[in-house]
């Protein structure tokens, strides 16, 4: 049995300082994955705390804080949760799991993998450091629309260093994402175990593959827009986005959303893959319609590049019929996935442990997010709901409940693989119900407020009938959800040291290759090279279907550095 990931093997005399140095200089994909998850979790706690500040401001009419301070709070909350939590925590799980799922020793380029982690940390710290400077953090919203984000408009905080730090920080995050995406592409295409054809790869690996393509193709577009805006702001001869100097603010919107709508799927596809691993295991059935699911995943990736302008219906610069039709069209592969998930559970032997609860919760809440998104695809509806709290509710049902619930499902599912111990199931169920009840208390009232016309991004609102009550419900829900997050944090820390030990390599009776090695895995991942004959090789071996050839004469797969 391999030693606990990250602990000191027997007889290791280097002491704590040497262990810390080992982690800081590691190129092991498993340790890098864990550090990604931990760092993203810390950023997520900061972002969650800022959301409580925002919700406290809105608990009743009458402003508590100044408009500029409030703008900083919601801008940094959104930026942290999107760029520093959801994306990197999914990257962390992908780093840990994908090489194991395809039977590889490591990522194709381990040193680039480590470099991506440290660039990500640098970018995140750079964004947050703005709070320490005069003028505070960025306050133009996570979309950073010019002229609000420019130096020349008469907005609240045009010239603060916070916006520049935000721009440079997001550029750094883009560099880290692009390098990581290229690494995943090479790893998945070139380092699969013998017999693992494309249509035998686990669904999580498939979703990471499509996500990597989206990252590599879309992120440079955002990086170029960020560089141009930085030039606009700092007198570097830029006149790209500021109408006062002959630029076009709508150009920013096209560049930003050409990246940021694929970015929605960069954030949601890996959780979809996680749920597609969890549901079959705890339904005791294979995933229904595996090939259809793969095609739906590829279809979402392709279609995500032709729907960006549905965020711009009200600008007057968009060909409405095309983007309305393309937005309706992308709902089809998503609907295929919803059907496949439900069909997987149908007549299965369902085991409702915490990972399964979060997976089912994902399906339920993401369905609300998807349907409300289809509402926005209808141009007249979008005109009525644009810039209202309905948009905020839709976004959060997709990401704050959808993606986050998938991430929590992964945490409970792969925790014994990563640390050799189980998360506490009792605390896990309290965590689930706190999050499920709390998030619905937050975001369902926001949908209702949006339908009633309440605008978003304001620190005070009119004393209209029902608005204050709905905001009070949402604020209470935010604190309920945060209680769940604190319970989860305690569960993780407690279980790492004192949780129930995982005595089996495959405690969930799963079928994919990460469960073919020890829990946690050794440094070299596998004692023998798996030979794969289906998408469930561990299941095949367990039932004598010959998923493995004799290991005699075989050696583990090689990796390059």
C-alpha positions in Angstrom: 0.0 0.0 0.0 1.4 3.4 -1.0 2.0 6.0 1.6 -0.6 8.8 2.1 -0.1 11.4 -0.7 2.0 14.2 0.6 3.1 12.5 3.9 6.6 11.4 4.7 7.5 7.8 3.9 8.9 5.6 6.6 12.5 6.4 7.4 12.4 9.8 5.7 14.7 12.1 7.7 14.4 15.4 5.9 12.0 16.8 8.4 9.1 19.2 7.8 11.1 21.8 5.9 12.2 19.1 3.5 8.6 17.9 3.1 7.5 21.5 2.3 10.3 21.9 -0.2 9.3 18.6 -1.8 5.8 19.9 -2.3 6.9 23.3 -3.6 9.3 21.7 -6.1 7.2 18.7 -7.1 6.3 17.8 -10.7 4.1 14.9 -9.6 0.7 15.4 -11.2 -1.1 14.1 -8.0 0.6 16.6 -5.7 0.0 19.4 -8.3 -3.6 18.4 -8.5 -4.0 18.6 -4.7 -2.3 22.0 -4.6 -4.6 23.3 -7.3 -7.7 22.1 -5.3 -6.4 23.6 -2.0 -5.4 26.9 -3.5 -8.7 27.2 -5.4 -10.6 26.3 -2.2 -8.9 29.1 -0.3 -9.7 31.6 -3.1 -13.3 30.2 -3.0 -13.6 31.0 0.7 -12.5 34.6 0.0 -15.0 34.9 -2.8 -17.7 33.4 -0.6 -17.0 35.9 2.1 -17.4 38.7 -0.4 -20.7 37.3 -1.4 -21.9 37.6 2.2 -20.9 41.2 2.2 -22.9 41.8 -1.0 -25.9 40.0 0.4 -25.7 41.8 3.7 -25.8 45.1 1.8 -29.0 44.0 0.0 -30.9 42.7 3.0 -33.0 45.8 3.2 -33.4 49.1 1.3 -31.0 51.9 2.1 -27.3 51.7 1.4 -24.9 50.6 4.1 -21.7 51.0 2.1 -20.7 53.4 -0.6 -21.3 52.5 -4.3 -17.6 52.2 -5.1 -17.0 49.8 -2.2 -20.0 47.8 -3.3 -18.8 47.7 -6.9 -15.4 46.3 -5.7 -17.2 43.6 -3.6 -19.3 42.2 -6.3 -16.6 42.6 -9.0 -14.0 40.7 -7.0 -16.6 38.1 -5.8 -17.5 37.2 -9.3 -13.9 37.3 -10.6 -12.6 35.1 -7.8 -15.4 32.5 -8.1 -15.1 32.2 -11.8 -11.4 32.6 -12.5 -9.9 31.5 -9.2 -12.3 28.8 -7.9 -14.4 27.0 -10.4 -11.9 26.8 -13.2 -8.8 25.9 -11.2 -10.5 23.4 -8.8 -11.7 21.5 -11.9 -8.2 21.7 -13.2 -6.9 20.2 -9.9 -9.2 17.2 -10.1 -8.3 16.8 -13.8 -4.6 16.9 -12.9 -4.9 14.2 -10.3 -7.4 11.9 -12.1 -6.9 12.1 -15.9 -3.4 10.4 -16.0 -4.7 7.7 -13.7 -7.8 7.2 -15.9 -5.8 6.7 -19.0 -3.1 4.6 -17.4 -0.3 7.1 -17.7 2.6 7.7 -15.3 2.2 11.5 -15.3 1.2 14.4 -17.4 3.1 14.7 -20.7 5.0 17.8 -19.6 5.4 17.6 -15.8 7.5 20.8 -15.5 5.1 22.8 -17.5 2.3 21.4 -15.3 4.1 22.8 -12.2 4.7 26.1 -13.9 1.0 26.5 -14.7 0.2 26.0 -11.0 2.6 28.8 -9.9 1.5 31.2 -12.7 -2.1 30.6 -11.5 -1.2 31.4 -7.9 0.8 34.5 -9.1 -2.2 35.8 -11.1 -4.7 35.2 -8.2 -2.5 37.0 -5.7 -2.0 39.8 -8.1 -5.7 40.3 -8.5 -6.4 40.3 -4.7 -3.4 42.5 -3.9 -5.3 45.5 -5.3 -7.2 45.7 -2.0 -4.0 46.9 -0.4 -3.6 49.9 -2.7 -5.3 53.3 -2.8 -8.5 53.1 -4.8 -9.0 49.5 -3.9 -9.7 46.6 -6.2 -11.3 46.5 -9.6 -14.8 47.9 -9.6 -16.0 47.5 -13.2 -17.7 44.1 -12.9 -16.2 40.8 -13.9 -17.1 41.7 -17.6 -15.0 44.9 -17.4 -17.0 46.8 -20.0 -15.4 49.9 -21.4 -15.9 52.8 -20.9 -16.6 51.8 -17.3 -13.2 50.1 -17.1 -11.3 52.9 -19.0 -9.4 55.9 -17.7 -11.3 58.6 -19.5 -14.9 58.0 -18.7 -16.6 59.8 -15.8 -17.2 56.6 -13.8 -16.7 56.0 -10.1 -13.2 54.4 -10.2 -11.6 54.8 -13.6 -8.0 55.3 -12.8 -7.3 53.1 -9.8 -4.5 50.6 -10.0 -6.9 47.8 -9.0 -8.2 47.6 -12.6 -4.7 47.3 -14.0 -3.8 44.6 -11.5 -7.1 42.8 -12.4 -6.1 42.9 -16.1 -2.6 41.7 -15.6 -3.8 39.0 -13.2 -6.3 37.6 -15.6 -3.7 37.6 -18.4 -1.5 35.5 -16.1 -4.4 33.1 -15.4 -4.9 32.8 -19.2 -1.2 31.9 -19.7 -1.6 29.2 -17.0 -4.8 27.9 -18.5 -3.4 27.7 -22.0 -0.3 25.9 -21.0 -2.4 23.5 -18.9 -4.8 22.9 -21.8 -2.0 22.1 -24.2 -0.6 19.7 -21.6 -3.9 17.9 -21.3 -4.3 17.6 -25.0 -0.9 16.0 -25.5 -1.3 13.7 -22.4 -4.7 12.4 -23.5 -3.8 11.9 -27.2 -0.3 10.4 -26.7 -0.2 8.6 -23.3 -3.2 6.4 -23.2 -2.7 2.8 -22.1 -2.7 0.1 -24.8 -6.2 -0.7 -25.8 -7.7 2.5 -24.6 -9.2 3.9 -27.8 -11.0 7.2 -27.9 -14.3 5.5 -27.4 -13.0 3.6 -24.3 -12.0 6.7 -22.4 -13.9 7.6 -19.2 -16.4 10.4 -19.6 -14.4 12.7 -17.2 -11.4 12.4 -19.5 -13.6 13.2 -22.5 -14.9 16.3 -20.9 -11.4 17.4 -19.9 -10.3 16.8 -23.5 -13.0 19.0 -25.0 -12.4 21.6 -22.2 -8.7 21.7 -23.1 -9.6 22.5 -26.8 -11.9 25.3 -25.7 -9.2 26.7 -23.4 -6.5 26.6 -26.1 -8.7 28.1 -28.8 -10.6 30.8 -26.8 -8.2 32.1 -24.2 -5.8 33.9 -26.6 -8.8 36.0 -27.7 -9.4 37.2 -24.2 -5.7 37.8 -23.6 -5.6 40.0 -26.7 -8.6 42.0 -25.4 -7.0 42.4 -22.0 -3.7 43.6 -23.5 -5.6 46.1 -25.7 -7.6 47.5 -22.7 -4.4 47.8 -20.6 -2.9 49.8 -23.5 -6.1 52.0 -23.6 -5.9 52.7 -19.9 -2.2 53.4 -19.6 -1.5 55.8 -22.5 0.3 53.2 -24.6 -1.2 54.6 -27.8 -4.3 52.4 -27.5 -7.6 53.8 -28.9 -9.4 50.5 -29.2 -12.4 50.5 -26.9 -13.0 54.1 -25.8 -15.5 56.0 -28.0 -14.1 59.3 -26.7 -10.8 58.5 -28.6 -12.4 56.9 -31.6 -12.6 53.3 -30.3 -15.6 51.0 -30.1 -16.8 49.7 -26.8 -18.8 47.0 -28.6 -15.5 45.5 -29.9 -14.6 44.7 -26.3 -17.9 42.9 -25.9 -17.3 40.8 -29.0 -13.8 39.8 -27.9 -14.8 39.2 -24.3 -17.8 37.1 -25.0 -16.1 35.1 -27.7 -14.0 33.8 -24.9 -16.4 34.0 -22.0 -19.3 32.0 -23.5 -17.0 29.0 -24.2 -15.6 29.7 -20.7 -19.1 28.8 -19.3 -18.5 25.3 -20.8 -14.9 25.3 -19.6 -16.4 25.6 -16.2 -19.3 23.2 -16.6 -18.0 20.4 -18.8 -15.6 18.9 -16.2 -18.4 18.8 -13.5 -20.6 17.1 -16.2 -17.9 14.5 -16.6 -17.6 14.1 -12.8 -21.4 13.5 -12.5 -21.1 11.0 -15.4 -18.6 9.0 -13.4 -20.5 9.2 -10.1 -24.0 8.4 -11.3 -23.2 5.0 -12.9 -21.1 3.8 -9.9 -23.9 4.5 -7.4 -26.7 3.4 -9.8 -24.8 0.1 -10.3 -25.3 0.5 -14.1 -23.1 1.6 -17.0 -23.6 5.1 -18.3 -26.6 5.1 -20.6 -25.8 6.0 -24.2 -22.0 6.4 -23.8 -21.3 7.3 -27.5 -24.3 9.7 -27.6 -22.9 11.3 -24.5 -19.5 11.7 -26.1 -21.0 13.2 -29.2 -23.1 15.6 -27.1 -19.9 16.7 -25.3 -18.1 17.4 -28.6 -21.2 19.1 -29.9 -21.4 21.5 -27.0 -17.7 22.3 -27.5 -18.2 23.1 -31.2 -21.5 25.1 -30.7 -20.1 27.1 -27.9 -18.1 29.2 -30.4 -21.1 30.4 -32.4 -23.4 31.6 -29.5 -21.3 34.4 -27.9 -23.3 37.3 -29.2 -26.5 36.2 -27.4 -25.0 38.3 -24.5 -25.3 41.3 -26.8 -28.8 41.2 -28.1 -29.6 44.6 -26.7 -26.6 46.3 -28.3 -28.1 46.7 -31.8 -24.9 45.2 -33.3 -26.0 41.6 -33.5 -27.7 39.6 -36.2 -30.5 38.4 -33.9 -32.0 35.4 -35.8 -28.7 33.6 -36.2 -27.6 33.9 -32.6 -31.1 33.1 -31.3 -31.2 29.9 -33.4 -27.7 28.9 -32.4 -28.5 29.3 -28.7 -31.6 27.2 -29.0 -29.5 24.6 -30.9 -26.9 24.2 -28.1 -29.7 23.2 -25.8 -30.1 19.9 -27.8 -26.8 18.2 -26.8 -27.3 19.4 -23.2 -30.8 17.8 -23.3 -29.2 14.6 -24.5 -27.0 14.6 -21.4 -29.9 15.2 -19.1 -31.8 12.3 -20.7 -28.7 10.0 -20.4 -28.2 10.8 -16.7 -31.8 10.1 -15.9 -31.8 6.9 -17.9 -28.6 5.8 -16.1 -30.4 6.1 -12.8 -33.7 4.5 -14.1 -34.2 1.1 -12.5 -30.7 1.2 -11.1 -29.7 0.0 -7.6 -29.3 3.5 -6.2 -27.0 4.2 -3.3 -27.5 7.7 -1.9 -24.2 8.4 -0.2 -23.0 12.0 -0.3 -21.3 11.9 -3.7 -24.5 10.6 -5.2 -26.6 13.2 -3.5 -24.4 16.0 -4.9 -24.5 14.4 -8.4 -28.3 14.2 -8.3 -28.4 17.7 -6.9 -26.3 18.8 -9.9 -28.8 17.3 -12.4 -31.7 19.0 -10.7 -30.2 22.5 -10.3 -28.4 22.5 -13.6 -31.7 21.8 -15.3 -33.1 25.0 -13.8 -30.0 26.9 -15.0 -30.3 25.4 -18.5 -34.0 26.1 -18.9 -33.7 29.7 -17.7 -30.9 30.1 -20.3 -33.2 28.9 -23.0 -35.6 31.6 -22.0 -32.9 34.2 -22.7 -32.4 32.8 -26.1 -35.8 34.2 -27.2 -34.9 37.8 -28.2 -38.1 39.5 -26.8 -37.6 37.7 -23.5 -34.0 38.8 -23.4 -34.9 42.4 -24.1 -37.2 42.3 -21.1 -34.9 40.5 -18.7 -31.5 42.0 -19.7 -29.5 43.4 -16.8 -32.1 42.2 -14.2 -31.6 39.8 -11.4 -33.0 37.0 -13.6 -29.6 37.0 -15.4 -27.9 36.7 -12.0 -30.1 33.8 -11.0 -29.6 32.0 -14.3 -25.8 32.3 -14.1 -25.7 31.1 -10.5 -28.0 28.1 -11.2 -25.5 27.0 -13.9 -22.3 27.7 -12.0 -22.8 28.3 -8.3 -25.1 25.3 -8.0 -24.4 23.3 -11.1 -20.6 23.4 -11.3 -20.1 23.6 -7.5 -22.3 20.6 -6.9 -20.3 18.6 -9.4 -17.1 19.7 -7.7 -18.4 18.6 -4.3 -19.5 15.2 -5.8 -15.9 14.8 -7.0 -14.5 15.7 -3.5 -16.5 12.9 -1.8 -16.0 10.4 -4.7 -12.2 10.8 -5.1 -11.2 11.8 -1.6 -10.3 8.1 -0.6 -8.3 7.8 -3.8 -6.4 10.9 -3.0 -5.8 10.6 0.7 -6.6 7.0 1.6 -9.4 8.0 4.0 -13.1 8.7 3.6 -14.9 12.0 4.2 -17.5 11.6 7.0 -20.8 10.7 5.5 -22.9 12.2 8.3 -21.2 15.6 8.0 -21.4 15.2 4.2 -25.2 14.9 4.3 -25.5 17.9 6.5 -23.2 19.7 4.0 -25.4 18.7 1.1 -28.7 19.8 2.6 -27.2 23.1 3.8 -25.9 23.8 0.3 -29.1 22.6 -1.5 -31.5 24.5 0.7 -29.2 27.6 1.0 -28.5 28.0 -2.7 -32.1 27.6 -3.7 -33.0 30.3 -1.1 -30.5 32.6 -2.7 -31.1 32.1 -6.4 -34.8 31.3 -6.8 -35.8 34.7 -5.3 -33.4 36.3 -7.7 -35.3 34.8 -10.6 -38.5 36.2 -9.2 -36.9 39.6 -8.6 -35.7 39.7 -12.1 -39.1 38.9 -13.5 -40.4 41.8 -11.4 -37.7 44.1 -13.0 -35.1 44.5 -10.2 -31.8 45.6 -11.8 -28.6 43.9 -11.0 -25.3 45.5 -9.8 -26.9 48.1 -7.5 -26.2 48.6 -3.8 -29.7 50.0 -3.1 -33.1 49.3 -4.6 -36.6 50.8 -4.7 -39.1 49.9 -1.9 -41.3 48.0 -4.3 -43.7 45.4 -2.9 -42.0 42.1 -2.2 -38.4 43.2 -3.1 -37.1 43.5 0.4 -38.6 40.2 1.5 -37.1 38.4 -1.5 -33.7 39.9 -0.8 -34.0 38.9 2.9 -34.7 35.3 1.9 -31.7 35.4 -0.4 -29.4 36.8 2.3 -30.5 34.2 4.8 -29.9 31.5 2.2 -26.3 32.8 1.6 -25.5 32.3 5.3 -27.1 28.9 5.3 -25.0 27.9 2.3 -21.8 29.3 4.0 -22.6 27.1 7.0 -22.5 24.1 4.6 -19.1 25.3 3.2 -17.7 25.6 6.8 -18.9 22.0 7.6 -17.2 20.7 4.4 -14.0 22.5 5.3 -14.0 20.9 8.8 -14.9 17.5 7.3 -11.9 17.7 4.9 -9.4 18.7 7.6 -10.7 16.2 10.1 -10.8 13.3 7.7 -7.3 13.8 6.4 -6.0 13.0 9.8 -8.7 11.1 11.6 -11.1 9.9 8.9 -12.0 6.3 8.4 -9.2 4.5 6.5 -9.8 3.2 3.0 -8.8 -0.4 3.3 -9.6 -1.2 -0.4 -8.1 0.0 -3.6 -11.6 0.3 -5.1 -14.0 1.1 -2.2 -16.9 2.2 -4.5 -16.7 -0.8 -6.8 -16.1 1.5 -9.7 -15.0 0.5 -13.2 -12.4 3.0 -14.4 -8.6 2.8 -14.2 -7.9 5.1 -11.3 -9.4 2.4 -9.1 -7.0 -0.2 -10.5 -4.2 1.1 -8.3 -3.8 1.7 -4.6 -5.6 4.3 -2.6 -3.7 6.6 -2.6 -1.5 5.6 -5.7 2.2 5.2 -5.6 4.5 7.8 -7.1 4.6 5.8 -10.4 0.8 5.3 -10.4 0.6 1.6 -11.5 2.5 -1.6 -10.7 1.6 -2.9 -14.1 0.4 -1.6 -17.4 -3.4 -1.9 -17.8 -4.7 -3.3 -21.1 -8.1 -2.0 -21.8 -10.9 -3.7 -23.7 -13.9 -1.6 -22.7 -14.7 1.7 -21.0 -15.0 -0.2 -17.7 -11.7 -2.2 -17.5 -11.7 -2.6 -13.7 -15.3 -4.0 -13.9 -14.2 -6.4 -16.6 -11.2 -7.7 -14.6 -13.4 -8.1 -11.5 -15.9 -10.2 -13.5 -13.3 -12.2 -15.4 -13.8 -10.5 -18.8 -10.1 -10.2 -19.4 -9.6 -6.4 -19.2 -5.9 -7.1 -18.3 -3.3 -9.0 -20.1 -0.5 -10.7 -18.2 1.9 -8.1 -16.8 4.9 -10.2 -17.5 7.4 -8.5 -19.7 5.4 -5.2 -19.6 6.6 -2.0 -18.1 4.8 1.2 -17.0 4.1 3.8 -19.6 6.9 6.4 -20.0 6.5 10.2 -19.7 8.6 13.1 -20.9 9.6 16.1 -18.9 
